[in-house]
């Protein structure tokens, strides 16, 4: 996701303002209007993890001790993966530089919100004055341009990229191992798949939805239903729990909708929710928890939920884990076919109501004329395989002690074809290899793309080149 409204102030200068206790001189309030008093600014974290350790704040008459994370846009909490990293479970304050855009607390991996979500708006004029007053130095910007790795041989660069690729994969596997302590394998996979369908902006609400209506509970409602019922019941439950049904939107008069297709489709979903919500004890989420702003309409959560309902229908009989294991066993001698079959589990073509609608409203002419739009496309399917399915399967092989299957999974990860490049992959590729012909020669797999992403997120985005060098000198 491209963010074009983040603060102009570099993060390392914000760190300096924090260290010099500037934020104690301005009134601080959380997004729910609680006053925050800084007692101790803690210690700058020179390792991976939150920006400052051991800070102390007073919030609502209570003293909190823990960590601080600073960002220039609230979305960075999720874009940088902090919601999925146990190292951030002790963050007590999320300081965002900029204007408050929405009232949403950052959520940690332990499922608890960060106690203090604080926005502080610093304009460019204020920034200039603060730079002089606090003698802020941009010396770290020089460090950012010095890449010790860049001048090494290409073979060594690849060795380092492969190292970080394995590290990223293991970090993901560790995350799923922790989730397995309280969930079934199918629930772990289901929650991961749902989170991936949320992309960067809606990962949190998708994961919350997976908790509110667990996999086993949802599957029970699939049994014995007709093909006609399968068009409505799964989505009626999912979208009802999501709180995105028209009857749950108090801000719009849905009687104004004259599109008969929408009227019929909505009435079917509403009937499903009305029938099953009370019996199953389902409580809906708030519509404000979902983000539509700055999303391409084809990525609206309504369409992703429609895709999720179709994906999940494939796992009614055997569950997610057994279905995937069967494909891997049957096609163990044909990796290319195995990859196609795995991806096909998560690719959903657009059809029916969603061939002409983005959400519950009038038809969308641009969508009607678009042949290639899917509910869940190939690239998202690949992302699910690489970031969810394979790491979860690795933790599964550890639990059952199947060394051969683990080797097969790791080999599949290392050989998985590269996916579409993003801004981080492009930036890191050019930083390390320069010429496009060298990038094409070495970055041939998704695993190596993952290595570039992990290298960037751990070190490059903060300009921590010396720490990076200390890490890969161990390779």
LUMPAGU-233857 format. One record per residue (C-alpha): residue in three letters; x, y, z. Coordinates in nm, 3 decimals, decimal comma, always signed. Example, Ala and Ser with C-alpha at 12.3 -4.5 7.8 and 13.67 -1.06 7.14 Angstrom:
<pts>
- resn / xx / yy / zz
- ALA / +1,230 / -0,450 / +0,780
- SER / +1,367 / -0,106 / +0,714
</pts>
This chain:
<pts>
- resn / xx / yy / zz
- UNK / +0,000 / +0,000 / +0,000
- UNK / +0,132 / +0,339 / -0,095
- UNK / +0,112 / +0,594 / +0,185
- UNK / +0,148 / +0,950 / +0,059
- UNK / +0,051 / +1,145 / +0,370
- UNK / +0,309 / +1,036 / +0,624
- UNK / +0,508 / +1,291 / +0,823
- UNK / +0,803 / +1,456 / +0,650
- UNK / +1,016 / +1,417 / +0,964
- UNK / +1,261 / +1,125 / +0,945
- UNK / +1,211 / +0,872 / +1,222
- UNK / +1,564 / +0,902 / +1,357
- UNK / +1,502 / +1,273 / +1,425
- UNK / +1,180 / +1,187 / +1,607
- UNK / +1,389 / +0,949 / +1,819
- UNK / +1,612 / +1,242 / +1,911
- UNK / +1,311 / +1,449 / +2,014
- UNK / +1,194 / +1,163 / +2,233
- UNK / +1,537 / +1,120 / +2,392
- UNK / +1,553 / +1,493 / +2,467
- UNK / +1,211 / +1,469 / +2,634
- UNK / +1,039 / +1,705 / +2,390
- UNK / +0,714 / +1,511 / +2,412
- UNK / +0,688 / +1,586 / +2,783
- UNK / +0,647 / +1,953 / +2,689
- UNK / +0,334 / +1,900 / +2,479
- UNK / -0,007 / +1,773 / +2,593
- UNK / -0,048 / +1,408 / +2,505
- UNK / -0,379 / +1,228 / +2,473
- UNK / -0,471 / +0,885 / +2,344
- UNK / -0,725 / +0,845 / +2,067
- UNK / -0,988 / +0,778 / +2,336
- UNK / -0,903 / +1,107 / +2,510
- UNK / -0,700 / +0,974 / +2,805
- UNK / -0,416 / +1,198 / +2,921
- UNK / -0,064 / +1,056 / +2,898
- UNK / +0,227 / +1,168 / +3,113
- UNK / +0,581 / +1,057 / +3,029
- UNK / +0,768 / +0,948 / +3,340
- UNK / +1,076 / +0,794 / +3,178
- UNK / +1,189 / +0,794 / +2,813
- UNK / +1,365 / +0,461 / +2,855
- UNK / +1,661 / +0,341 / +2,649
- UNK / +1,705 / +0,350 / +2,270
- UNK / +1,686 / -0,006 / +2,141
- UNK / +1,992 / -0,088 / +1,930
- UNK / +1,862 / -0,437 / +1,852
- UNK / +1,560 / -0,556 / +1,655
- UNK / +1,223 / -0,482 / +1,812
- UNK / +1,058 / -0,167 / +1,950
- UNK / +1,235 / +0,169 / +1,916
- UNK / +1,270 / +0,232 / +2,293
- UNK / +1,277 / -0,013 / +2,582
- UNK / +1,174 / +0,031 / +2,945
- UNK / +0,979 / +0,356 / +2,916
- UNK / +0,732 / +0,459 / +3,188
- UNK / +0,408 / +0,650 / +3,138
- UNK / +0,107 / +0,743 / +3,345
- UNK / -0,223 / +0,668 / +3,179
- UNK / -0,565 / +0,696 / +3,339
- UNK / -0,412 / +0,721 / +3,686
- UNK / -0,213 / +0,401 / +3,634
- UNK / +0,162 / +0,359 / +3,579
- UNK / +0,269 / +0,153 / +3,278
- UNK / +0,620 / +0,025 / +3,211
- UNK / +0,717 / -0,124 / +2,878
- UNK / +0,830 / -0,032 / +2,527
- UNK / +0,767 / +0,245 / +2,273
- UNK / +0,724 / +0,222 / +1,898
- UNK / +0,736 / +0,535 / +1,680
- UNK / +0,591 / +0,569 / +1,330
- UNK / +0,515 / +0,840 / +1,077
- UNK / +0,188 / +0,674 / +0,973
- UNK / -0,045 / +0,450 / +1,178
- UNK / -0,050 / +0,185 / +0,902
- UNK / +0,321 / +0,117 / +0,959
- UNK / +0,238 / -0,091 / +1,267
- UNK / +0,086 / -0,352 / +1,035
- UNK / +0,302 / -0,291 / +0,729
- UNK / +0,611 / -0,365 / +0,937
- UNK / +0,453 / -0,678 / +1,083
- UNK / +0,457 / -0,567 / +1,449
- UNK / +0,110 / -0,714 / +1,503
- UNK / +0,256 / -1,055 / +1,425
- UNK / +0,583 / -1,022 / +1,617
- UNK / +0,603 / -1,131 / +1,984
- UNK / +0,886 / -0,880 / +2,035
- UNK / +0,619 / -0,608 / +2,030
- UNK / +0,390 / -0,763 / +2,291
- UNK / +0,533 / -0,531 / +2,557
- UNK / +0,474 / -0,207 / +2,363
- UNK / +0,269 / +0,024 / +2,586
- UNK / +0,277 / +0,334 / +2,366
- UNK / +0,247 / +0,375 / +1,989
- UNK / +0,352 / +0,730 / +1,898
- UNK / +0,241 / +0,842 / +1,553
- UNK / +0,361 / +1,173 / +1,412
- UNK / +0,077 / +1,332 / +1,218
- UNK / -0,291 / +1,411 / +1,242
- UNK / -0,530 / +1,158 / +1,389
- UNK / -0,700 / +0,982 / +1,098
- UNK / -0,902 / +0,711 / +1,266
- UNK / -0,964 / +0,589 / +1,618
- UNK / -0,801 / +0,249 / +1,609
- UNK / -0,556 / +0,111 / +1,862
- UNK / -0,264 / -0,093 / +1,731
- UNK / -0,310 / -0,459 / +1,822
- UNK / -0,026 / -0,677 / +1,948
- UNK / +0,028 / -1,047 / +1,875
- UNK / -0,106 / -1,130 / +2,222
- UNK / -0,436 / -0,987 / +2,093
- UNK / -0,432 / -0,694 / +2,334
- UNK / -0,432 / -0,334 / +2,208
- UNK / -0,139 / -0,105 / +2,281
- UNK / -0,257 / +0,089 / +2,592
- UNK / -0,160 / +0,433 / +2,459
- UNK / -0,221 / +0,512 / +2,091
- UNK / -0,101 / +0,873 / +2,062
- UNK / -0,091 / +1,112 / +1,766
- UNK / +0,126 / +1,425 / +1,776
- UNK / +0,105 / +1,656 / +1,476
- UNK / +0,428 / +1,838 / +1,396
- UNK / +0,410 / +2,071 / +1,096
- UNK / +0,704 / +2,146 / +0,868
- UNK / +0,742 / +2,493 / +1,024
- UNK / +0,747 / +2,345 / +1,374
- UNK / +0,993 / +2,083 / +1,257
- UNK / +1,233 / +2,357 / +1,137
- UNK / +1,212 / +2,536 / +1,472
- UNK / +1,258 / +2,214 / +1,669
- UNK / +1,561 / +2,121 / +1,460
- UNK / +1,734 / +2,440 / +1,572
- UNK / +1,610 / +2,435 / +1,931
- UNK / +1,704 / +2,073 / +2,000
- UNK / +2,004 / +2,073 / +1,765
- UNK / +1,875 / +1,771 / +1,579
- UNK / +2,138 / +1,604 / +1,368
- UNK / +2,084 / +1,410 / +1,049
- UNK / +2,414 / +1,226 / +1,078
- UNK / +2,232 / +0,893 / +1,058
- UNK / +2,128 / +0,979 / +0,705
- UNK / +2,491 / +0,940 / +0,604
- UNK / +2,498 / +0,595 / +0,758
- UNK / +2,198 / +0,497 / +0,552
- UNK / +2,394 / +0,542 / +0,229
- UNK / +2,679 / +0,314 / +0,338
- UNK / +2,597 / -0,046 / +0,253
- UNK / +2,884 / -0,269 / +0,361
- UNK / +2,722 / -0,560 / +0,183
- UNK / +2,705 / -0,386 / -0,154
- UNK / +3,079 / -0,408 / -0,221
- UNK / +3,103 / -0,781 / -0,151
- UNK / +3,094 / -1,048 / -0,419
- UNK / +2,764 / -1,146 / -0,572
- UNK / +2,799 / -1,499 / -0,436
- UNK / +2,837 / -1,363 / -0,084
- UNK / +2,539 / -1,132 / -0,126
- UNK / +2,327 / -1,430 / -0,225
- UNK / +2,456 / -1,621 / +0,077
- UNK / +2,340 / -1,336 / +0,300
- UNK / +2,003 / -1,301 / +0,124
- UNK / +1,945 / -1,676 / +0,161
- UNK / +2,035 / -1,650 / +0,531
- UNK / +1,775 / -1,379 / +0,589
- UNK / +1,525 / -1,573 / +0,380
- UNK / +1,558 / -1,872 / +0,613
- UNK / +1,541 / -1,640 / +0,915
- UNK / +1,219 / -1,478 / +0,794
- UNK / +1,065 / -1,819 / +0,728
- UNK / +1,162 / -1,942 / +1,075
- UNK / +1,025 / -1,627 / +1,239
- UNK / +0,691 / -1,691 / +1,072
- UNK / +0,698 / -2,055 / +1,177
- UNK / +0,770 / -1,951 / +1,537
- UNK / +0,467 / -1,724 / +1,530
- UNK / +0,242 / -2,012 / +1,423
- UNK / +0,397 / -2,241 / +1,682
- UNK / +0,285 / -1,996 / +1,948
- UNK / -0,068 / -1,984 / +1,805
- UNK / -0,083 / -2,364 / +1,799
- UNK / -0,068 / -2,369 / +2,179
- UNK / -0,432 / -2,255 / +2,195
- UNK / -0,573 / -2,349 / +1,852
- UNK / -0,623 / -2,646 / +1,622
- UNK / -0,412 / -2,670 / +1,308
- UNK / -0,714 / -2,586 / +1,094
- UNK / -0,784 / -2,277 / +1,305
- UNK / -0,421 / -2,163 / +1,277
- UNK / -0,436 / -2,201 / +0,898
- UNK / -0,781 / -2,039 / +0,875
- UNK / -0,678 / -1,737 / +1,082
- UNK / -0,362 / -1,696 / +0,874
- UNK / -0,551 / -1,720 / +0,546
- UNK / -0,811 / -1,470 / +0,664
- UNK / -0,540 / -1,228 / +0,776
- UNK / -0,372 / -1,254 / +0,435
- UNK / -0,704 / -1,174 / +0,265
- UNK / -0,710 / -0,849 / +0,461
- UNK / -0,396 / -0,720 / +0,286
- UNK / -0,221 / -0,445 / +0,484
- UNK / -0,520 / -0,232 / +0,584
- UNK / -0,763 / -0,500 / +0,699
- UNK / -0,539 / -0,769 / +0,843
- UNK / -0,651 / -0,697 / +1,197
- UNK / -1,029 / -0,711 / +1,140
- UNK / -0,995 / -1,025 / +0,928
- UNK / -0,802 / -1,197 / +1,207
- UNK / -1,055 / -1,080 / +1,463
- UNK / -1,333 / -1,220 / +1,245
- UNK / -1,157 / -1,559 / +1,238
- UNK / -1,155 / -1,555 / +1,618
- UNK / -1,522 / -1,457 / +1,651
- UNK / -1,640 / -1,735 / +1,419
- UNK / -1,377 / -2,013 / +1,445
- UNK / -1,311 / -2,262 / +1,167
- UNK / -1,484 / -2,561 / +1,327
- UNK / -1,796 / -2,357 / +1,409
- UNK / -1,815 / -2,224 / +1,054
- UNK / -1,762 / -2,568 / +0,900
- UNK / -2,056 / -2,713 / +1,094
- UNK / -2,283 / -2,474 / +0,908
- UNK / -2,159 / -2,604 / +0,570
- UNK / -2,265 / -2,964 / +0,626
- UNK / -2,562 / -3,086 / +0,429
- UNK / -2,646 / -2,757 / +0,261
- UNK / -2,760 / -2,741 / -0,100
- UNK / -2,566 / -2,570 / -0,378
- UNK / -2,814 / -2,281 / -0,366
- UNK / -2,769 / -2,245 / +0,010
- UNK / -2,390 / -2,246 / -0,030
- UNK / -2,419 / -1,922 / -0,226
- UNK / -2,555 / -1,742 / +0,079
- UNK / -2,505 / -1,917 / +0,413
- UNK / -2,121 / -1,899 / +0,447
- UNK / -2,105 / -1,537 / +0,335
- UNK / -2,414 / -1,444 / +0,537
- UNK / -2,238 / -1,566 / +0,852
- UNK / -1,901 / -1,411 / +0,770
- UNK / -2,033 / -1,076 / +0,661
- UNK / -2,282 / -1,069 / +0,947
- UNK / -2,009 / -1,125 / +1,206
- UNK / -1,805 / -0,861 / +1,024
- UNK / -2,088 / -0,615 / +1,085
- UNK / -2,104 / -0,522 / +0,717
- UNK / -2,464 / -0,614 / +0,639
- UNK / -2,689 / -0,326 / +0,531
- UNK / -2,909 / -0,370 / +0,841
- UNK / -2,597 / -0,313 / +1,052
- UNK / -2,515 / +0,020 / +0,886
- UNK / -2,703 / +0,292 / +1,073
- UNK / -2,556 / +0,572 / +0,860
- UNK / -2,724 / +0,491 / +0,530
- UNK / -3,082 / +0,447 / +0,414
- UNK / -3,066 / +0,124 / +0,220
- UNK / -3,422 / +0,168 / +0,101
- UNK / -3,278 / +0,410 / -0,155
- UNK / -3,112 / +0,121 / -0,338
- UNK / -3,317 / +0,042 / -0,648
- UNK / -3,084 / -0,226 / -0,788
- UNK / -3,307 / -0,535 / -0,778
- UNK / -3,011 / -0,773 / -0,783
- UNK / -2,875 / -0,609 / -0,469
- UNK / -3,216 / -0,613 / -0,303
- UNK / -3,253 / -0,988 / -0,364
- UNK / -2,896 / -1,074 / -0,268
- UNK / -2,903 / -0,865 / +0,048
- UNK / -3,236 / -1,011 / +0,161
- UNK / -3,089 / -1,363 / +0,137
- UNK / -2,786 / -1,269 / +0,347
- UNK / -2,997 / -1,083 / +0,599
- UNK / -3,221 / -1,388 / +0,642
- UNK / -2,918 / -1,610 / +0,704
- UNK / -2,784 / -1,373 / +0,970
- UNK / -3,121 / -1,336 / +1,135
- UNK / -3,166 / -1,714 / +1,151
- UNK / -2,823 / -1,820 / +1,269
- UNK / -2,672 / -1,533 / +1,468
- UNK / -2,885 / -1,586 / +1,780
- UNK / -2,861 / -1,965 / +1,771
- UNK / -2,484 / -1,955 / +1,738
- UNK / -2,439 / -1,666 / +1,981
- UNK / -2,257 / -1,454 / +1,723
- UNK / -2,180 / -1,091 / +1,801
- UNK / -2,103 / -0,855 / +1,510
- UNK / -1,800 / -0,634 / +1,481
- UNK / -1,830 / -0,258 / +1,438
- UNK / -1,827 / -0,125 / +1,083
- UNK / -1,568 / +0,131 / +1,191
- UNK / -1,319 / -0,153 / +1,236
- UNK / -1,304 / -0,204 / +0,859
- UNK / -1,113 / +0,016 / +0,617
- UNK / -1,240 / +0,104 / +0,270
- UNK / -1,058 / +0,438 / +0,241
- UNK / -0,772 / +0,441 / -0,012
- UNK / -0,841 / +0,086 / -0,117
- UNK / -0,901 / -0,009 / -0,476
- UNK / -1,269 / -0,107 / -0,491
- UNK / -1,171 / -0,455 / -0,612
- UNK / -0,990 / -0,498 / -0,278
- UNK / -1,285 / -0,395 / -0,060
- UNK / -1,330 / -0,630 / +0,238
- UNK / -1,681 / -0,717 / +0,114
- UNK / -1,529 / -0,878 / -0,195
- UNK / -1,252 / -1,047 / +0,003
- UNK / -1,512 / -1,197 / +0,236
- UNK / -1,703 / -1,323 / -0,066
- UNK / -1,379 / -1,486 / -0,181
- UNK / -1,316 / -1,631 / +0,165
- UNK / -1,660 / -1,796 / +0,168
- UNK / -1,579 / -1,971 / -0,161
- UNK / -1,231 / -2,076 / -0,050
- UNK / -1,356 / -2,227 / +0,276
- UNK / -1,618 / -2,441 / +0,101
- UNK / -1,336 / -2,656 / -0,038
- UNK / -1,236 / -2,766 / +0,311
- UNK / -1,571 / -2,881 / +0,449
- UNK / -1,500 / -3,252 / +0,406
- UNK / -1,139 / -3,290 / +0,517
- UNK / -1,033 / -2,955 / +0,663
- UNK / -0,756 / -2,724 / +0,542
- UNK / -0,460 / -2,921 / +0,675
- UNK / -0,560 / -3,262 / +0,538
- UNK / -0,655 / -3,118 / +0,199
- UNK / -0,315 / -2,952 / +0,161
- UNK / -0,122 / -3,254 / +0,290
- UNK / -0,303 / -3,476 / +0,038
- UNK / -0,200 / -3,252 / -0,251
- UNK / +0,162 / -3,250 / -0,133
- UNK / +0,169 / -3,628 / -0,098
- UNK / +0,000 / -3,701 / -0,429
- UNK / +0,224 / -3,462 / -0,625
- UNK / +0,548 / -3,503 / -0,432
- UNK / +0,733 / -3,590 / -0,754
- UNK / +0,598 / -3,294 / -0,949
- UNK / +0,659 / -2,963 / -0,772
- UNK / +0,526 / -2,750 / -1,056
- UNK / +0,191 / -2,929 / -1,058
- UNK / +0,185 / -2,923 / -0,677
- UNK / +0,229 / -2,547 / -0,676
- UNK / -0,052 / -2,503 / -0,930
- UNK / -0,288 / -2,721 / -0,726
- UNK / -0,206 / -2,539 / -0,401
- UNK / -0,255 / -2,198 / -0,560
- UNK / -0,585 / -2,307 / -0,715
- UNK / -0,720 / -2,365 / -0,364
- UNK / -0,705 / -1,991 / -0,303
- UNK / -0,783 / -1,837 / -0,643
- UNK / -1,144 / -1,723 / -0,676
- UNK / -1,280 / -1,599 / -1,005
- UNK / -1,542 / -1,326 / -0,998
- UNK / -1,895 / -1,447 / -1,067
- UNK / -2,256 / -1,397 / -0,974
- UNK / -2,339 / -1,086 / -0,774
- UNK / -1,975 / -0,990 / -0,728
- UNK / -1,912 / -0,977 / -1,103
- UNK / -2,098 / -0,646 / -1,104
- UNK / -2,063 / -0,511 / -0,748
- UNK / -1,792 / -0,395 / -0,511
- UNK / -2,020 / -0,381 / -0,207
- UNK / -2,393 / -0,376 / -0,131
- UNK / -2,495 / -0,091 / -0,358
- UNK / -2,576 / -0,016 / -0,718
- UNK / -2,390 / -0,198 / -0,995
- UNK / -2,039 / -0,076 / -1,079
- UNK / -2,008 / -0,016 / -1,456
- UNK / -1,628 / -0,025 / -1,450
- UNK / -1,635 / -0,370 / -1,285
- UNK / -1,892 / -0,498 / -1,532
- UNK / -1,657 / -0,412 / -1,818
- UNK / -1,349 / -0,559 / -1,648
- UNK / -1,270 / -0,917 / -1,749
- UNK / -0,964 / -0,983 / -1,533
- UNK / -1,080 / -0,880 / -1,183
- UNK / -1,094 / -1,171 / -0,939
- UNK / -1,224 / -1,205 / -0,586
- UNK / -0,888 / -1,353 / -0,489
- UNK / -0,617 / -1,350 / -0,754
- UNK / -0,307 / -1,554 / -0,826
- UNK / -0,066 / -1,317 / -0,654
- UNK / -0,264 / -1,322 / -0,330
- UNK / -0,286 / -1,702 / -0,355
- UNK / +0,092 / -1,720 / -0,386
- UNK / +0,131 / -1,487 / -0,090
- UNK / -0,089 / -1,719 / +0,118
- UNK / +0,119 / -2,023 / +0,021
- UNK / +0,454 / -1,858 / +0,092
- UNK / +0,369 / -1,665 / +0,409
- UNK / +0,103 / -1,885 / +0,569
- UNK / +0,076 / -2,240 / +0,438
- UNK / +0,443 / -2,339 / +0,418
- UNK / +0,548 / -2,189 / +0,756
- UNK / +0,247 / -2,352 / +0,927
- UNK / +0,330 / -2,688 / +0,767
- UNK / +0,684 / -2,658 / +0,899
- UNK / +0,557 / -2,619 / +1,255
- UNK / +0,324 / -2,914 / +1,193
- UNK / +0,615 / -3,137 / +1,085
- UNK / +0,800 / -3,040 / +1,402
- UNK / +0,504 / -3,145 / +1,614
- UNK / +0,455 / -3,482 / +1,447
- UNK / +0,828 / -3,544 / +1,404
- UNK / +0,817 / -3,602 / +1,026
- UNK / +1,167 / -3,505 / +0,912
- UNK / +1,110 / -3,611 / +0,550
- UNK / +0,800 / -3,396 / +0,512
- UNK / +0,982 / -3,103 / +0,670
- UNK / +1,264 / -3,133 / +0,416
- UNK / +1,006 / -3,142 / +0,136
- UNK / +0,833 / -2,828 / +0,268
- UNK / +1,160 / -2,636 / +0,305
- UNK / +1,268 / -2,742 / -0,043
- UNK / +0,936 / -2,624 / -0,184
- UNK / +0,984 / -2,287 / -0,013
- UNK / +1,338 / -2,249 / -0,148
- UNK / +1,232 / -2,339 / -0,503
- UNK / +0,900 / -2,150 / -0,514
- UNK / +0,894 / -1,922 / -0,821
- UNK / +0,930 / -1,550 / -0,759
- UNK / +0,615 / -1,343 / -0,725
- UNK / +0,539 / -0,991 / -0,845
- UNK / +0,792 / -0,744 / -0,716
- UNK / +0,697 / -0,469 / -0,474
- UNK / +0,868 / -0,142 / -0,383
- UNK / +1,084 / -0,303 / -0,111
- UNK / +1,204 / -0,585 / -0,336
- UNK / +1,284 / -0,342 / -0,617
- UNK / +1,468 / -0,105 / -0,385
- UNK / +1,674 / -0,380 / -0,221
- UNK / +1,750 / -0,551 / -0,552
- UNK / +1,893 / -0,231 / -0,695
- UNK / +2,079 / -0,152 / -0,374
- UNK / +2,260 / -0,486 / -0,367
- UNK / +2,295 / -0,575 / -0,735
- UNK / +2,256 / -0,248 / -0,924
- UNK / +2,200 / -0,367 / -1,278
- UNK / +1,874 / -0,535 / -1,372
- UNK / +2,053 / -0,820 / -1,545
- UNK / +2,217 / -0,916 / -1,215
- UNK / +1,883 / -0,896 / -1,033
- UNK / +1,725 / -1,126 / -1,290
- UNK / +2,017 / -1,364 / -1,257
- UNK / +2,006 / -1,405 / -0,880
- UNK / +1,660 / -1,313 / -0,748
- UNK / +1,483 / -1,606 / -0,909
- UNK / +1,269 / -1,736 / -0,623
- UNK / +1,009 / -1,610 / -0,380
- UNK / +1,238 / -1,718 / -0,097
- UNK / +1,508 / -1,475 / -0,208
- UNK / +1,250 / -1,200 / -0,240
- UNK / +1,152 / -1,279 / +0,119
- UNK / +1,518 / -1,251 / +0,217
- UNK / +1,538 / -0,902 / +0,068
- UNK / +1,222 / -0,798 / +0,253
- UNK / +1,353 / -0,929 / +0,586
- UNK / +1,689 / -0,758 / +0,539
- UNK / +1,514 / -0,430 / +0,467
- UNK / +1,271 / -0,449 / +0,757
- UNK / +1,534 / -0,550 / +1,012
- UNK / +1,808 / -0,305 / +0,917
- UNK / +1,785 / -0,104 / +0,595
- UNK / +1,468 / +0,092 / +0,669
- UNK / +1,631 / +0,230 / +0,984
- UNK / +1,975 / +0,278 / +0,833
- UNK / +2,128 / +0,035 / +1,085
- UNK / +2,410 / -0,079 / +0,861
- UNK / +2,657 / -0,164 / +1,138
- UNK / +2,411 / -0,397 / +1,306
- UNK / +2,342 / -0,554 / +0,968
- UNK / +2,714 / -0,609 / +0,914
- UNK / +2,753 / -0,765 / +1,259
- UNK / +2,471 / -1,005 / +1,172
- UNK / +2,592 / -1,125 / +0,833
- UNK / +2,954 / -1,150 / +0,945
- UNK / +2,828 / -1,454 / +1,136
- UNK / +2,722 / -1,618 / +0,808
</pts>
